[in-house]
């Protein structure tokens, strides 16, 4: 659990982060969204003290972060950044082993952990362990960067626009990988992005920042339905609101029994995808199948449309 | 094997052969002599002069590397940043003194011999190494230095484990410049009685013997070129190893 209280950072006259307070519960993904210059990255970097706060406190599991030396604090917190920041003179395996090595784990344990993480990120260990970062594609480098951040099994992972440099297809894959890994390890994640789409997709709570102030901190559906200020509404995009709301729901939630014609849709697809499919193929309803491909009913276009209305 | 490498190996073999048995090359330099002058310098062993020449260069370069890299590390740390302008001008002053002037000024203090030459080469070698070390240490990829802090490396671990290894190729380029300048400049050390290949050239100038001047000059020149090439190759290998430049497919 992270408790941030009245956290402030001043640079001379300029207040970059202004009395921000928020709490992230264990296992949550908190996404900080804002335009550039909103102070979101500064806020993130104050959590692991890459930037020292001017005032205010950060507590991790009840312990004030100023009570431990900065480098020890950082070894306990995973940190992944845009452009991955892999050490170009070290192999993939050595990069992933960075924090365990700093912590003095024994060699066998480190080697086992490196191989485990590589396999987890679909990079066969035998093939990738001894390669240099410059020999990998952008998507592979990014995965190694996240693997390095997770190597010492941190309970908390900080990510600064981790997918910003990836093309859209690889980014979608990286996002779903992250969700899967988060579910598996139960890691608490604080992620910074300027992309509201990404925030809604990944976040269990979203913090919207502007000019150093925290405007709203709420679950995605509430941010969409009840934006606290016009700026938050603008960031969501008023024309996008119903579709963003649909992207939060799953087809499974609206399944009813009965037959339907044509190509089926997966129960785990988002309502947004289902609605798009209805519109594109001109169908009133779609058959729904579960992960095994067995039919479990149908979903109606009108029900989906109803779900896109502003919640009361 | 690449043709360039073969040529260099042949040149190196010729150089070594000439230094070890200069007399066997007398026929090459005979046409440059007049009035029955000797074609080959025999007053002092060419091998001894070469070894002494290279030793002086090596000692001076190692000393200037240690000081220049040390200074560069110091002024790129947060606590040393205010010394950056001062150290820059010190290294600049070293470079603006002509080596001959350094020799002339150092002789009254240090006496004739090797010492004033070492001082001149040392001062002269500082600037290229210092400038390159500064460049190397201040132009590291920001994402990499950020990551090094973010994973919890201490200042010392960052310097030794990330910053210096990544800056090494650039620092090496500075050392290469410095060595080549020193190999050439060491010859004038012989004017103050340092034992270098300059002795052969000066003997040729004093006795008006073109053959001496040519063999002294050639040995120095060929050595400079070969050392330059060898260090360039080492740099390229380091760059490739640290993944800073993609290898050609």
Interface residues (C-beta under 8 A of the other chain):
Chain A: X48 X50 X70 X71 X72 X73 X74 X75 X76 X79 X81 X82 X83 X84 X85 X86 X87 X88 X89 X98 X99 X102 X132 X133 X134 X135 X145 X148
Chain B: X141 X143 X144 X146 X147 X148 X149 X150 X151 X152 X153 X154 X157 X162 X165 X166 X241 X242 X243 X244 X246
